[in-house]
Every structure is written in C-alpha cells, then in structure tokens.
C-alpha cells in the first residue's frame, strides 16, 4: 500500500486566527524569531494498488470536492515514500 498525503492550508489572503494565536503565544513560551504561523490540515490516505496518474487524479478530485473548501483553502497532493515515513518516526 502507498500513502498519499493531502495538505490543506488557508489561502494566504484568508485570516488565520488559530495561527495568529499560536504566533502570539510563542514568545511567552520562550520561542523567539518566528515571523508567522499558519494552521492547516494533513490527510494521510492509504491507497490500494499503484499510485499512478489515474489514482492521483481521483485523489485530487477527492481533495477538491471533500477535503478542502477551495473558496478559502489551497491543497497539495503528494505520494509519501517509505523512506520519508521512517524519518518522521
């Protein structure tokens, strides 16, 4: 099985109150030098079979119609390799 990751972020022109709240809290917690914080969502999809162009097109459609509100959010779709999964553990 392959893992496909869909990252959804608010468009740059959309106000991000949660990101702003985190940004304001960072200096109080001793984390200086962070200029901006944007909050988003990450979806990990385990895909049966090969992740070819047709599978990625279906996932792109799923992200556009179900996972993201494309009026206010952008999204990216990428295949995550086993090597990358191991690094994050």
Secondary structure, DSSP 8 states (H G I E B T S, - for coil): -EEEEEEEEE-TTS--HHHHHHHHHHHHTT---------EEEEEEEESS---HHHHHHHHHHIIIII--TTTEEEEEEEE-HHHHHHH-
